Amino acid sequence: MAETHLQYKARIQGLVTGKDPVAVQRATVSKLAALISDLPAEKLARRPAPDKWSVAEILAHLSEAEVTAFWRYRQMLEHDGCPLPPYAEELWAELGDYAKRDPQESLQLFRLLRQSNLQMFDKLTPEQWQRHGVHAERGEMTVKELALQIAGHDLNHLAQVEAILT
């Protein structure tokens, strides 16, 4: 049975319990870079199972997920209470041809977008962290809650990459 939106949200938030979500986000790129350092592209492109993403596909997904986070943070800061539409990650994977993406290029895109978000976080006031949007599937969420969700998303995919590579 597929995971519901509420189950997903609880699982992802559970990964961040007791952790600083911004610190988790700060560490993700370097952890990923260390994990894939000096590995051949063939190993990164190998799927652990026919229906599971390879490391290269996970990196492509993280880079494009950061595009959505980048936009959502800024929309909430500019338009408190704005709608936040979901996206179809499987369609994005197909359109983005994740399986053929260069893992280093995906990591670089992720690094640049994440760096921009982290620089923005450093400038936010306590009031700005509380601005919010309304996600079509997950309901109301503040900038702070989205940062928490993204940190959990990072930890989830880091664990997947580690499992694939060990």
Backbone torsions as a table, in degrees:
resi	resn	phi	psi	omega
1	MET	NA	134.9	-178.8
2	ALA	-69.5	148.9	178.9
3	GLU	-70.6	134.7	176.8
4	THR	-76.8	167.7	178.0
5	HIS	-61.8	-39.0	179.2
6	LEU	-68.2	-39.9	177.9
7	GLN	-65.4	-42.4	178.3
8	TYR	-60.5	-48.9	-178.4
9	LYS	-58.4	-45.4	-179.7
10	ALA	-64.7	-42.2	-179.6
11	ARG	-64.2	-45.9	-178.4
12	ILE	-65.8	-43.9	178.5
13	GLN	-64.7	-34.0	178.0
14	GLY	-61.9	-30.5	179.3
15	LEU	-67.2	-22.7	-175.4
16	VAL	-101.9	-2.8	-177.9
17	THR	-52.6	126.7	179.0
18	GLY	79.7	5.0	-179.3
19	LYS	-115.6	153.2	174.7
20	ASP	-82.2	115.0	-175.6
21	PRO	-62.1	-31.4	178.4
22	VAL	-71.9	-39.6	177.1
23	ALA	-63.2	-40.2	176.8
24	VAL	-59.8	-46.5	-179.5
25	GLN	-64.9	-36.3	178.1
26	ARG	-62.6	-33.4	-174.5
27	ALA	-86.6	-18.1	-169.7
28	THR	-61.2	-47.7	-175.7
29	VAL	-61.1	-46.0	-178.3
30	SER	-66.6	-34.8	176.6
31	LYS	-64.9	-43.7	178.2
32	LEU	-63.6	-43.9	-179.7
33	ALA	-59.4	-42.1	179.1
34	ALA	-65.9	-38.7	-179.2
35	LEU	-65.0	-36.3	-175.4
36	ILE	-100.1	-2.2	-178.5
37	SER	-55.0	130.4	175.1
38	ASP	64.4	14.2	177.3
39	LEU	-91.1	141.0	178.9
40	PRO	-68.6	149.8	-179.2
41	ALA	-57.3	-34.6	-179.4
42	GLU	-61.7	-39.7	179.5
43	LYS	-67.2	-39.4	-179.3
44	LEU	-70.9	-24.5	-179.1
45	ALA	-88.3	-10.2	-176.3
46	ARG	-76.4	125.1	177.3
47	ARG	-80.9	138.3	178.0
48	PRO	-70.9	-22.8	176.0
49	ALA	-156.4	156.6	-177.0
50	PRO	-55.3	-31.0	-177.1
51	ASP	-101.4	12.2	-179.2
52	LYS	-117.6	144.7	179.9
53	TRP	-72.0	147.7	172.7
54	SER	-78.3	172.3	175.3
55	VAL	-59.9	-42.9	179.4
56	ALA	-60.0	-40.7	178.9
57	GLU	-68.6	-37.8	177.0
58	ILE	-63.5	-42.2	178.6
59	LEU	-63.4	-40.6	177.2
60	ALA	-63.4	-43.0	178.5
61	HIS	-61.7	-45.7	179.9
62	LEU	-60.2	-40.1	-179.6
63	SER	-64.9	-41.4	-179.5
64	GLU	-78.1	-30.3	173.8
65	ALA	-64.5	-33.6	178.2
66	GLU	-69.3	-29.2	173.8
67	VAL	-60.1	-45.7	-178.9
68	THR	-67.4	-40.6	178.6
69	ALA	-62.8	-44.3	178.3
70	PHE	-52.6	-48.8	-178.1
71	TRP	-70.1	-43.9	-177.3
72	ARG	-63.1	-44.8	178.1
73	TYR	-55.3	-47.4	-175.8
74	ARG	-70.2	-35.1	176.4
75	GLN	-63.9	-43.8	179.8
76	MET	-65.2	-38.1	179.6
77	LEU	-69.0	-36.3	-178.9
78	GLU	-82.6	-37.8	-173.5
79	HIS	-129.4	78.2	-179.0
80	ASP	-51.6	128.0	179.5
81	GLY	88.1	8.9	-176.0
82	CYS	-68.0	155.9	173.9
83	PRO	-73.8	144.5	177.8
84	LEU	-123.2	98.9	-177.8
85	PRO	-70.4	149.2	174.3
86	PRO	-76.6	173.5	172.7
87	TYR	-133.9	153.9	-178.1
88	ALA	-91.0	97.0	-173.4
89	GLU	-62.6	-32.1	178.1
90	GLU	-68.0	-38.2	176.1
91	LEU	-65.4	-43.7	178.1
92	TRP	-60.2	-39.8	179.1
93	ALA	-63.1	-40.7	179.1
94	GLU	-68.5	-48.2	-178.7
95	LEU	-65.2	-36.3	-179.9
96	GLY	-84.6	-2.2	-179.9
97	ASP	47.3	52.6	-175.7
98	TYR	-51.2	-37.3	-176.8
99	ALA	-63.4	-23.2	-178.0
100	LYS	-105.5	1.2	-178.1
101	ARG	-73.9	143.0	175.8
102	ASP	-70.7	120.8	-176.6
103	PRO	-60.9	-34.8	179.0
104	GLN	-68.0	-38.0	177.4
105	GLU	-67.4	-39.8	177.0
106	SER	-62.9	-43.0	178.6
107	LEU	-63.6	-39.4	179.0
108	GLN	-65.0	-42.7	177.5
109	LEU	-62.4	-45.5	177.5
110	PHE	-58.4	-46.2	-179.6
111	ARG	-57.8	-47.0	-176.8
112	LEU	-66.8	-44.3	179.0
113	LEU	-66.4	-43.1	180.0
114	ARG	-63.7	-41.9	179.0
115	GLN	-58.8	-42.1	178.6
116	SER	-63.5	-42.6	178.3
117	ASN	-64.7	-42.0	179.9
118	LEU	-64.8	-38.9	176.3
119	GLN	-63.1	-38.6	177.6
120	MET	-65.2	-43.9	-179.9
121	PHE	-54.3	-40.1	-177.6
122	ASP	-61.9	-20.0	-176.4
123	LYS	-101.6	-7.8	-174.4
124	LEU	-73.0	140.9	174.0
125	THR	-84.2	163.0	175.5
126	PRO	-55.5	-35.8	178.8
127	GLU	-67.0	-38.8	179.8
128	GLN	-67.1	-34.5	177.0
129	TRP	-62.2	-22.6	-177.9
130	GLN	-95.0	-4.6	175.1
131	ARG	-62.9	156.3	-171.4
132	HIS	-142.6	167.9	171.2
133	GLY	-134.5	172.2	179.3
134	VAL	-119.6	104.6	179.8
135	HIS	-74.5	135.5	-175.6
136	ALA	-60.8	-28.5	-178.6
137	GLU	-107.6	-31.5	-173.2
138	ARG	-105.8	-2.5	177.5
139	GLY	80.2	-161.3	-176.1
140	GLU	-67.0	135.9	175.2
141	MET	-146.8	140.2	177.7
142	THR	-86.0	169.0	174.0
143	VAL	-56.6	-43.0	179.2
144	LYS	-61.6	-42.7	179.3
145	GLU	-67.2	-36.3	176.7
146	LEU	-66.0	-40.6	177.1
147	ALA	-60.5	-38.2	177.0
148	LEU	-64.8	-44.9	179.2
149	GLN	-62.5	-43.2	-179.6
150	ILE	-65.0	-38.3	177.5
151	ALA	-62.6	-42.9	177.0
152	GLY	-64.2	-39.5	176.4
153	HIS	-59.6	-43.5	176.9
154	ASP	-58.0	-50.6	-177.2
155	LEU	-62.5	-38.3	177.4
156	ASN	-59.8	-48.2	-177.3
157	HIS	-75.9	-30.6	173.7
158	LEU	-60.7	-43.5	178.7
159	ALA	-63.2	-38.6	177.4
160	GLN	-63.2	-45.4	-179.8
161	VAL	-61.8	-45.7	179.4
162	GLU	-59.9	-43.0	179.9
163	ALA	-64.4	-39.7	179.3
164	ILE	-65.5	-38.9	-173.7
165	LEU	-86.6	-7.3	-179.5
166	THR	-104.8	NA	NA
